[in-house]
Amino acid sequence: MTIPLSVIIDALDSFQPEARFSLGDTRYSRVCLLSDDERTPDTLYVGNGGSIVDADWPDACGFVSIGEPAAAKSSLIVLPDLYNVHEVFSRLQKVFYRFAEYELKLMKAAITGSYQDIIEIGHQFMGNPLFLLDSGYRILALAPDAEVPGDREWEYIRSNGVSSPELVKVLKDEGILSIETRGIPQIYSLPGFPHASIWFNIYLNSRYAGRIVVIDAFKAFSSSDQAATGALAEALELKVSRDEAFQYIRGKGPVYNMLHDLISGVHLDRSLIPDRLQYLPTWTRGLFRVLFVPLGSMDDQSFDYYAKVMERRIDSRAVLLENAFVAVIHYRRREDFPTAREATAAFLFGNALKGGLSNELEGLVDLHDFYRQAVAALKMAEGDEPLYLYEDHTLKHILSFCPPENVRLLSHPSLLRLKSFDDENGTQLSETLHVFLENERSLAQTSRTLHIHRNTLLYRMNKIAIILDIDLGNPDTRLHFMLSERLLKMQK
């Protein structure tokens, strides 16, 4: 662990330093009292000015001189000679211990904790509100969860979980979004916002992944805050590098994050949807369906490949959810759906995939429910087709909620009696009845479907009527028979 020179200068500010000389943002690993036999690199030495003489000192050493030094040094802080060496040394020891403890807590949280844990450690150390944004301006963590008087943006992100469009516009206008911040975190004053703030990027494999934002709402910024923000960024980058899901779920833009939240069922204020769709204006109107494609284990490049291939075929946006490729498909008019369906099936077939497709919905608010439809469509499907529509499997999905042990209890007793007769006599009367009801009780159509003569069908129907002894003219009875047939088939 090393301590930046900026933190040391802040700690000595109350000692009224008379001069400061430094080369760059030097860092020190320890603080020691000046002695004749001590010559260790990366060390800050404290001593009386007369003891600081020309000698063979390592270049990385720094000095705090009480009174004018006997020899000039490249990294030097001069304090008035009215202070005691041990008093200054004691102050610096506490600063080193506090900052080292801070960095240790951050590293531990990066390995075993959450993003929220890291941000809370930063808040406790700096004493100001701060939050972590991904590249889609979504809040990943913030602290404290309390009001900041007079700051509307803070209240907005606390309530909505994302930055306001107003803030994003100001950041773009001020050029902050295009700044690749490395080195020392910078302090900015944004027009229309009451507090100064530190904005500092975090990266994942040299790719921008998010930003830390610190607000000087409770106390004025100092150089220590900039150094503490830099340490915070290092911990967050370590956390991001260990977070296998981060590159899938975070940092893919506001539309991706909105769709991911809606599909996964995370609460999202409906008023935010128009704000997010400003990045995808053609989706403010039209119709949507959800496609579910299980993929198993995959890497980010595979997901990006599938997403780009599908977007070239059809107007869609995909997210990765629990090792599944989930796409929201958009088309303008209902008559455009056959084209969209064919393009989706071609995409799946061309990549040796299978998927379920939800019913049609207007707007994006209920994406989670329609995602569940897409999952059910694939679960209920039978066969080797690439695409299965929920509308073709709705009844089967409804009946799937019936526990197997209740199938016979809920089935029509007359149908069970007819099936028992078939089993005992080797007949197919229950199948004949099923086809008859499916064909809306049309004798002609039933004969053609079964490939039997009309007289043969009439003979079977008379036999069925004797066994059942019920009125098939009752629509509720016919529905009960049809549902019972489906339930018994599913049980097999």
C-alpha positions as CSV (number, residue, x, y, z in Angstrom):
1,M,0.0,0.0,0.0
2,T,1.3,3.5,-0.8
3,I,0.1,7.0,0.1
4,P,-0.2,9.7,-2.5
5,L,1.7,13.0,-1.8
6,S,-1.6,14.9,-2.2
7,V,-3.0,13.1,0.9
8,I,0.2,14.1,2.9
9,I,-0.1,17.7,1.8
10,D,-3.7,17.8,2.9
11,A,-2.8,16.3,6.3
12,L,-0.1,18.9,6.9
13,D,-2.3,21.9,5.9
14,S,-3.0,22.9,9.5
15,F,0.8,23.2,10.1
16,Q,1.0,26.1,7.7
17,P,3.6,24.8,5.3
18,E,5.8,27.5,3.8
19,A,7.0,25.8,0.7
20,R,6.2,22.7,-1.3
21,F,8.3,21.1,-4.0
22,S,7.4,17.8,-5.6
23,L,7.9,15.8,-8.8
24,G,4.6,14.4,-10.1
25,D,2.1,12.5,-7.9
26,T,4.7,10.8,-5.8
27,R,3.6,7.9,-3.5
28,Y,5.2,6.7,-0.3
29,S,5.0,3.3,1.3
30,R,6.0,4.4,4.8
31,V,6.9,7.4,7.0
32,C,10.0,7.5,9.2
33,L,12.0,9.9,11.4
34,L,15.1,11.1,9.8
35,S,18.3,9.3,10.9
36,D,21.9,9.0,9.7
37,D,21.7,5.4,8.7
38,E,18.2,5.3,7.1
39,R,18.2,5.3,3.2
40,T,15.1,3.5,2.0
41,P,13.3,4.3,-1.3
42,D,9.6,5.2,-1.3
43,T,9.8,6.6,2.2
44,L,8.8,10.0,3.6
45,Y,11.3,11.3,6.1
46,V,10.4,13.8,8.9
47,G,13.2,15.8,10.5
48,N,14.6,19.2,11.5
49,G,15.8,21.3,8.6
50,G,19.4,21.2,9.7
51,S,19.4,17.4,9.5
52,I,18.4,17.4,5.8
53,V,21.8,17.7,4.1
54,D,23.3,16.7,0.8
55,A,23.8,12.9,0.9
56,D,23.3,9.8,-1.3
57,W,19.5,9.7,-0.9
58,P,17.4,7.5,-3.2
59,D,15.5,9.5,-5.7
60,A,12.1,8.2,-4.5
61,C,12.6,9.7,-1.0
62,G,10.5,12.6,0.2
63,F,11.1,15.0,3.1
64,V,9.1,17.0,5.6
65,S,11.5,19.6,6.9
66,I,10.8,21.5,10.2
67,G,12.4,24.8,9.3
68,E,14.6,25.6,6.3
69,P,16.6,22.5,5.1
70,A,20.3,22.6,4.8
71,A,20.0,21.2,1.3
72,A,17.3,21.4,-1.3
73,K,15.4,18.2,-2.3
74,S,13.2,17.4,-5.2
75,S,10.2,16.2,-3.1
76,L,10.1,18.5,-0.1
77,I,7.6,20.1,2.2
78,V,8.8,22.9,4.6
79,L,7.0,23.6,7.8
80,P,7.6,26.6,10.2
81,D,10.3,25.7,12.8
82,L,7.8,26.4,15.7
83,Y,6.4,22.8,15.3
84,N,7.8,19.7,17.0
85,V,9.2,16.9,14.8
86,H,7.5,14.2,16.8
87,E,4.1,16.0,16.6
88,V,4.3,16.2,12.8
89,F,5.5,12.6,12.6
90,S,2.6,11.4,14.8
91,R,0.2,13.2,12.5
92,L,1.6,11.6,9.4
93,Q,1.7,8.1,11.0
94,K,-2.1,8.4,11.6
95,V,-2.6,9.5,8.0
96,F,-0.6,6.6,6.7
97,Y,-2.5,4.2,8.8
98,R,-5.9,5.6,7.9
99,F,-5.3,5.6,4.1
100,A,-3.6,2.1,4.3
101,E,-6.6,0.8,6.2
102,Y,-9.0,2.4,3.6
103,E,-7.2,0.7,0.7
104,L,-7.1,-2.7,2.5
105,K,-10.9,-2.4,3.1
106,L,-11.4,-1.6,-0.5
107,M,-9.4,-4.6,-1.7
108,K,-11.2,-6.9,0.6
109,A,-14.6,-5.7,-0.5
110,A,-13.5,-6.0,-4.2
111,I,-12.7,-9.7,-3.6
112,T,-15.5,-10.8,-1.2
113,G,-18.0,-7.9,-1.2
114,S,-20.4,-6.1,-3.5
115,Y,-20.3,-2.9,-5.5
116,Q,-22.4,-1.4,-2.7
117,D,-19.9,-2.4,-0.1
118,I,-17.1,-0.7,-2.0
119,I,-19.1,2.5,-2.5
120,E,-20.1,2.6,1.2
121,I,-16.4,2.3,2.2
122,G,-15.7,5.3,-0.1
123,H,-18.5,7.3,1.5
124,Q,-17.3,6.6,5.0
125,F,-13.7,7.7,4.1
126,M,-14.6,10.8,2.1
127,G,-17.7,11.9,4.0
128,N,-19.5,12.9,0.8
129,P,-22.3,11.3,-1.3
130,L,-21.1,9.2,-4.2
131,F,-22.5,6.7,-6.6
132,L,-21.4,4.3,-9.3
133,L,-22.7,4.4,-12.9
134,D,-22.4,1.9,-15.6
135,S,-21.9,3.1,-19.2
136,G,-25.7,3.1,-19.7
137,Y,-26.1,5.7,-16.8
138,R,-27.7,3.1,-14.6
139,I,-26.9,3.3,-10.8
140,L,-25.1,0.2,-9.6
141,A,-24.5,1.5,-6.1
142,L,-24.9,4.7,-4.1
143,A,-24.2,6.0,-0.6
144,P,-25.6,7.3,1.6
145,D,-29.3,6.4,1.0
146,A,-30.3,9.8,2.4
147,E,-31.4,13.2,1.1
148,V,-28.9,15.7,-0.2
149,P,-30.6,19.1,0.3
150,G,-31.1,21.1,-2.8
151,D,-29.7,18.4,-5.2
152,R,-32.5,17.3,-7.6
153,E,-30.2,14.9,-9.5
154,W,-29.4,13.0,-6.3
155,E,-33.1,12.5,-5.5
156,Y,-33.7,11.5,-9.2
157,I,-31.2,8.7,-9.1
158,R,-32.3,7.5,-5.7
159,S,-35.9,7.3,-6.9
160,N,-35.3,6.0,-10.5
161,G,-32.0,4.1,-10.4
162,V,-30.7,5.9,-13.5
163,S,-29.2,9.3,-14.3
164,S,-31.6,11.9,-15.5
165,P,-31.7,12.9,-19.2
166,E,-30.9,16.4,-18.1
167,L,-27.6,15.3,-16.5
168,V,-26.6,13.2,-19.5
169,K,-27.2,16.2,-21.8
170,V,-25.0,18.5,-19.6
171,L,-22.3,15.9,-19.5
172,K,-22.3,15.7,-23.3
173,D,-22.4,19.4,-23.7
174,E,-19.5,19.9,-21.3
175,G,-17.4,17.2,-23.0
176,I,-17.0,15.1,-19.9
177,L,-18.3,11.9,-21.5
178,S,-15.6,12.0,-24.1
179,I,-12.8,12.4,-21.5
180,E,-10.8,9.3,-20.9
181,T,-9.9,10.0,-17.3
182,R,-6.7,8.3,-16.1
183,G,-4.3,9.5,-13.4
184,I,-5.6,12.0,-11.0
185,P,-9.4,12.3,-10.7
186,Q,-10.6,15.8,-11.7
187,I,-13.2,18.1,-10.1
188,Y,-15.9,19.6,-12.2
189,S,-18.6,22.3,-11.8
190,L,-21.6,21.5,-14.0
191,P,-24.0,24.3,-15.1
192,G,-27.3,24.0,-13.3
193,F,-26.1,21.7,-10.6
194,P,-25.5,23.0,-7.1
195,H,-22.4,21.0,-6.1
196,A,-19.0,20.4,-7.5
197,S,-18.3,16.7,-8.4
198,I,-15.5,14.3,-9.2
199,W,-16.1,12.1,-12.2
200,F,-13.7,9.3,-12.8
201,N,-13.9,6.4,-15.2
202,I,-13.4,2.7,-14.5
203,Y,-12.4,0.2,-17.2
204,L,-12.7,-3.5,-17.9
205,N,-9.8,-4.8,-20.1
206,S,-9.1,-1.2,-21.3
207,R,-12.8,-0.8,-22.3
208,Y,-14.9,1.8,-20.6
209,A,-17.2,0.2,-18.1
210,G,-18.6,3.0,-15.8
211,R,-17.9,6.0,-13.7
212,I,-17.5,7.0,-10.1
213,V,-19.2,10.2,-9.1
214,V,-18.5,12.0,-5.8
215,I,-20.5,15.1,-4.8
216,D,-19.1,17.8,-2.4
217,A,-22.5,18.1,-0.7
218,F,-21.4,17.7,2.9
219,K,-17.8,19.0,2.9
220,A,-15.5,20.8,0.4
221,F,-13.2,18.7,-1.7
222,S,-9.5,18.3,-1.0
223,S,-6.6,16.6,-2.8
224,S,-7.3,13.6,-0.5
225,D,-10.7,13.1,-2.0
226,Q,-9.1,12.9,-5.5
227,A,-6.6,10.3,-4.2
228,A,-9.4,8.4,-2.4
229,T,-11.4,8.3,-5.6
230,G,-8.5,6.9,-7.5
231,A,-8.1,4.1,-4.9
232,L,-11.9,3.5,-5.2
233,A,-11.5,3.1,-8.9
234,E,-8.8,0.5,-8.5
235,A,-11.0,-1.5,-6.2
236,L,-14.0,-1.3,-8.5
237,E,-11.9,-2.3,-11.6
238,L,-10.7,-5.4,-9.6
239,K,-14.3,-6.1,-8.7
240,V,-15.4,-5.7,-12.3
241,S,-12.6,-8.0,-13.6
242,R,-13.8,-10.7,-11.2
243,D,-17.5,-10.3,-12.0
244,E,-18.2,-12.7,-14.9
245,A,-21.7,-11.3,-15.4
246,F,-20.7,-7.6,-15.5
247,Q,-19.8,-7.4,-19.2
248,Y,-23.1,-9.1,-20.1
249,I,-25.5,-7.2,-17.9
250,R,-23.8,-3.8,-17.4
251,G,-22.2,-1.3,-19.7
252,K,-24.2,-2.0,-22.8
253,G,-26.1,1.2,-22.9
254,P,-29.5,2.6,-21.6
255,V,-31.7,0.6,-24.0
256,Y,-30.0,-2.7,-23.1
257,N,-30.3,-2.0,-19.4
258,M,-33.9,-1.0,-19.7
259,L,-34.9,-4.1,-21.6
260,H,-32.9,-6.3,-19.2
261,D,-34.7,-4.9,-16.2
262,L,-38.2,-5.2,-17.9
263,I,-37.6,-8.7,-19.1
264,S,-36.1,-10.0,-15.8
265,G,-39.0,-8.4,-13.8
266,V,-37.0,-5.7,-12.0
267,H,-39.2,-2.8,-10.9
268,L,-38.7,0.1,-13.3
269,D,-40.6,3.4,-13.2
270,R,-42.8,3.4,-16.3
271,S,-42.1,7.1,-16.9
272,L,-38.4,6.2,-17.6
273,I,-39.3,4.1,-20.7
274,P,-39.8,7.1,-23.0
275,D,-36.5,8.6,-21.7
276,R,-34.6,5.4,-22.5
277,L,-36.3,5.1,-25.9
278,Q,-34.8,8.4,-27.0
279,Y,-31.9,6.3,-28.0
280,L,-34.2,4.0,-30.1
281,P,-36.8,6.4,-31.4
282,T,-38.4,4.0,-33.9
283,W,-39.6,1.8,-30.9
284,T,-41.9,4.5,-29.5
285,R,-44.7,2.9,-31.7
286,G,-45.4,-0.5,-33.1
287,L,-45.8,-4.0,-31.8
288,F,-43.4,-6.3,-30.0
289,R,-42.8,-10.0,-29.3
290,V,-40.2,-11.7,-27.0
291,L,-38.0,-14.5,-28.3
292,F,-36.4,-16.9,-25.8
293,V,-33.4,-19.0,-26.9
294,P,-31.6,-21.1,-24.3
295,L,-27.9,-21.2,-24.9
296,G,-26.2,-22.7,-21.9
297,S,-22.7,-21.5,-21.1
298,M,-21.4,-18.9,-23.5
299,D,-18.9,-16.0,-23.6
300,D,-19.5,-12.3,-24.4
301,Q,-18.3,-12.6,-28.0
302,S,-20.8,-15.3,-28.8
303,F,-23.6,-13.3,-27.4
304,D,-22.6,-10.2,-29.3
305,Y,-22.3,-12.3,-32.5
306,Y,-25.9,-13.7,-32.2
307,A,-27.2,-10.2,-31.3
308,K,-25.6,-8.6,-34.3
309,V,-26.6,-11.3,-36.7
310,M,-30.3,-11.1,-35.6
311,E,-30.3,-7.3,-35.7
312,R,-29.2,-7.5,-39.3
313,R,-32.2,-9.8,-40.1
314,I,-34.9,-8.1,-38.1
315,D,-35.5,-5.0,-36.0
316,S,-34.6,-6.4,-32.6
317,R,-32.5,-5.9,-29.4
318,A,-31.2,-8.8,-27.4
319,V,-30.1,-9.2,-23.8
320,L,-28.4,-12.1,-22.0
321,L,-30.5,-13.4,-19.1
322,E,-29.6,-16.5,-17.1
323,N,-27.6,-18.0,-19.9
324,A,-30.4,-17.4,-22.4
325,F,-30.5,-15.2,-25.5
326,V,-33.6,-13.1,-25.1
327,A,-34.6,-10.7,-27.9
328,V,-37.3,-8.2,-28.1
329,I,-38.6,-8.1,-31.7
330,H,-40.3,-5.0,-33.1
331,Y,-42.5,-4.5,-36.2
332,R,-44.7,-1.6,-37.1
333,R,-47.9,-3.3,-38.2
334,R,-49.7,-6.5,-37.5
335,E,-49.4,-7.5,-41.2
336,D,-45.6,-7.3,-40.9
337,F,-45.5,-10.2,-38.4
338,P,-45.3,-13.1,-41.0
339,T,-42.1,-11.5,-42.4
340,A,-40.7,-11.0,-38.9
341,R,-41.6,-14.6,-38.0
342,E,-39.9,-16.0,-41.1
343,A,-36.8,-13.9,-40.5
344,T,-36.6,-15.1,-36.9
345,A,-37.1,-18.8,-37.9
346,A,-34.3,-18.4,-40.5
347,F,-32.0,-16.9,-37.9
348,L,-32.6,-19.8,-35.5
349,F,-32.3,-22.5,-38.2
350,G,-29.1,-20.9,-39.6
351,N,-27.5,-21.1,-36.2
352,A,-28.8,-24.5,-35.1
353,L,-31.0,-23.0,-32.3
354,K,-34.5,-23.4,-31.1
355,G,-36.7,-20.7,-29.6
356,G,-40.0,-19.8,-28.2
357,L,-41.9,-16.7,-29.3
358,S,-44.5,-14.8,-27.1
359,N,-47.8,-13.4,-28.1
360,E,-47.9,-9.9,-29.4
361,L,-47.9,-6.9,-27.1
362,E,-48.2,-3.1,-27.5
363,G,-45.5,-1.2,-25.6
364,L,-42.7,-2.6,-23.4
365,V,-44.2,-2.4,-19.9
366,D,-45.3,-6.1,-19.6
367,L,-42.1,-7.6,-21.2
368,H,-41.6,-9.9,-18.2
369,D,-45.0,-11.7,-18.6
370,F,-44.4,-12.1,-22.3
371,Y,-40.9,-13.4,-21.7
372,R,-42.5,-16.1,-19.5
373,Q,-44.8,-16.9,-22.5
374,A,-41.8,-17.4,-24.7
375,V,-40.2,-19.7,-22.2
376,A,-43.4,-21.7,-21.9
377,A,-43.8,-22.0,-25.7
378,L,-40.5,-23.7,-26.0
379,K,-41.1,-25.9,-23.0
380,M,-44.5,-27.1,-24.3
381,A,-43.2,-27.6,-27.8
382,E,-42.7,-31.0,-29.5
383,G,-40.7,-31.6,-32.6
384,D,-37.6,-30.3,-34.4
385,E,-38.8,-26.9,-35.7
386,P,-36.6,-23.9,-35.0
387,L,-39.4,-21.6,-33.8
388,Y,-42.5,-22.3,-31.6
389,L,-45.2,-19.7,-31.0
390,Y,-46.9,-19.4,-27.7
391,E,-50.3,-18.9,-29.4
392,D,-50.0,-22.5,-30.7
393,H,-49.3,-23.9,-27.2
394,T,-51.5,-21.7,-25.0
395,L,-54.0,-24.4,-24.1
396,K,-51.3,-26.9,-23.3
397,H,-49.6,-24.3,-21.1
398,I,-52.9,-23.7,-19.2
399,L,-53.4,-27.4,-18.7
400,S,-49.8,-27.9,-17.5
401,F,-50.8,-26.2,-14.3
402,C,-53.0,-29.2,-13.4
403,P,-51.1,-31.6,-11.2
404,P,-50.9,-35.1,-12.7
405,E,-52.6,-36.7,-9.7
406,N,-55.7,-34.6,-10.5
407,V,-56.0,-35.4,-14.2
408,R,-58.5,-38.3,-13.7
409,L,-60.4,-36.3,-11.1
410,L,-60.9,-33.4,-13.5
411,S,-61.6,-35.5,-16.6
412,H,-65.2,-36.0,-17.7
413,P,-66.4,-39.4,-16.3
414,S,-68.2,-40.3,-19.5
415,L,-65.0,-39.9,-21.5
416,L,-63.2,-42.2,-19.0
417,R,-65.9,-44.8,-19.4
418,L,-65.6,-44.6,-23.2
419,K,-61.8,-45.1,-23.0
420,S,-62.3,-48.1,-20.7
421,F,-64.7,-49.6,-23.3
422,D,-62.0,-49.1,-26.0
423,D,-59.4,-50.8,-23.9
424,E,-61.6,-53.8,-23.2
425,N,-63.0,-54.2,-26.8
426,G,-60.1,-53.0,-29.0
427,T,-62.2,-50.2,-30.5
428,Q,-61.3,-46.5,-31.3
429,L,-64.5,-44.8,-30.3
430,S,-62.8,-42.2,-28.1
431,E,-60.6,-41.2,-31.0
432,T,-63.6,-40.9,-33.3
433,L,-65.4,-38.7,-30.7
434,H,-62.3,-36.5,-30.4
435,V,-62.1,-36.0,-34.2
436,F,-65.8,-35.4,-34.4
437,L,-65.7,-32.6,-31.8
438,E,-62.5,-31.1,-33.4
439,N,-64.4,-30.8,-36.7
440,E,-67.3,-29.0,-35.0
441,R,-69.5,-32.1,-35.2
442,S,-69.4,-32.2,-39.0
443,L,-70.0,-35.8,-40.1
444,A,-68.6,-35.1,-43.6
445,Q,-65.4,-33.6,-42.4
446,T,-65.0,-36.2,-39.7
447,S,-65.4,-39.0,-42.3
448,R,-62.7,-37.4,-44.5
449,T,-60.3,-37.0,-41.6
450,L,-60.7,-40.6,-40.4
451,H,-60.8,-42.0,-44.0
452,I,-64.0,-44.0,-43.2
453,H,-67.4,-44.3,-44.9
454,R,-70.2,-42.1,-43.6
455,N,-72.2,-45.1,-42.6
456,T,-69.3,-46.4,-40.6
457,L,-69.1,-43.1,-38.8
458,L,-72.8,-43.1,-38.1
459,Y,-72.6,-46.6,-36.6
460,R,-69.7,-45.5,-34.3
461,M,-71.6,-42.3,-33.3
462,N,-74.7,-44.3,-32.3
463,K,-72.5,-46.6,-30.3
464,I,-70.8,-43.7,-28.6
465,A,-74.2,-42.1,-27.8
466,I,-75.3,-45.3,-26.1
467,I,-72.2,-45.6,-24.0
468,L,-72.0,-41.9,-23.0
469,D,-75.7,-41.2,-22.5
470,I,-75.1,-37.4,-22.5
471,D,-76.1,-34.4,-24.6
472,L,-73.2,-33.4,-26.9
473,G,-75.3,-30.4,-27.9
474,N,-74.2,-28.7,-24.7
475,P,-71.2,-26.5,-25.4
476,D,-69.8,-26.9,-21.8
477,T,-69.9,-30.6,-22.1
478,R,-68.1,-30.5,-25.4
479,L,-65.4,-28.2,-23.9
480,H,-65.0,-30.5,-20.9
481,F,-64.5,-33.5,-23.3
482,M,-61.9,-31.6,-25.3
483,L,-60.0,-30.5,-22.2
484,S,-60.2,-33.9,-20.7
485,E,-58.7,-35.4,-23.9
486,R,-55.8,-33.0,-23.8
487,L,-55.1,-33.6,-20.1
488,L,-55.1,-37.4,-20.6
489,K,-52.8,-37.1,-23.6
490,M,-50.4,-34.9,-21.7
491,Q,-50.4,-37.3,-18.8
492,K,-49.2,-40.1,-21.1
